[in-house]
Amino acid sequence: MKVPKETNTYCPKCKKHSPHSIAIYKKGKERSLAAGVRRHEREKHGYGGQKWPELKRTAKTTKKQVLRLKCRSCGFEVSRLGIRLRKLEIGA
């Protein structure tokens, strides 16, 4: 699916419609020293194994692409949940 680089949409901070630049949301690197990660690593050792199911095979072939809309006037960013699709192209 092709999406334009810019769209005119409502900005909750400006409280009016203004041009927004569009980007695809990309997940950041997970912190390896976060409390939950350390706890899960500890629970995986010894008897009992995994504390929650380890995903062996994925059922879905696509992901819901999240769009990041950044207001051109104030710089406020809004996330918009996209639809399920294989490929999202920006600036077409």
NUBANU-266067 format. One record per residue (C-alpha): x, y, z. Coordinates in steps of 0.25 Angstrom, whole numbers, padded with zeros to 4 digits, always signed. Layout:
BEGIN
XYZ ...
***
This chain:
BEGIN
+0000+0000+0000 +0005+0014-0003 +0004+0025+0007 +0007+0040+0004 +0019+0047+0011 +0010+0057+0017 -0005+0058+0021 -0014+0069+0026 -0020+0064+0039 -0025+0068+0053 -0014+0071+0063 -0019+0070+0078 -0008+0080+0083 -0011+0091+0073 -0026+0087+0074 -0027+0089+0058 -0024+0082+0045 -0010+0084+0041 +0000+0077+0031 +0006+0065+0038 +0019+0057+0032 +0017+0042+0032 +0027+0032+0036 +0026+0017+0040 +0028+0013+0054 +0040+0005+0057 +0042-0002+0070 +0054+0002+0078 +0065-0007+0084 +0060-0015+0096 +0068-0012+0109 +0075-0024+0113 +0077-0019+0128 +0062-0017+0130 +0056-0023+0142 +0046-0032+0135 +0057-0037+0125 +0066-0041+0137 +0055-0048+0145 +0051-0056+0132 +0065-0060+0130 +0066-0065+0144 +0053-0072+0144 +0057-0080+0131 +0069-0087+0138 +0067-0099+0147 +0055-0108+0147 +0042-0103+0141 +0048-0097+0129 +0040-0086+0122 +0030-0077+0130 +0022-0074+0118 +0021-0081+0105 +0032-0080+0095 +0026-0076+0081 +0030-0088+0072 +0023-0084+0059 +0015-0071+0056 +0001-0071+0051 +0001-0058+0044 +0009-0054+0031 +0006-0039+0033 +0007-0028+0043 -0001-0016+0046 +0008-0004+0042 +0007+0007+0052 +0008+0021+0046 +0015+0033+0053 +0009+0046+0050 +0018+0058+0053 +0011+0072+0053 +0019+0082+0044 +0015+0094+0053 +0017+0089+0067 +0025+0076+0065 +0015+0068+0073 +0015+0053+0070 +0003+0044+0069 +0002+0029+0066 -0008+0024+0057 -0011+0009+0056 -0010+0004+0042 -0017-0007+0035 -0011-0021+0033 -0003-0021+0021 +0010-0028+0015 +0017-0015+0011 +0015+0000+0013 +0022+0010+0004 +0023+0024+0008 +0024+0036-0002 +0018+0030-0014 
***
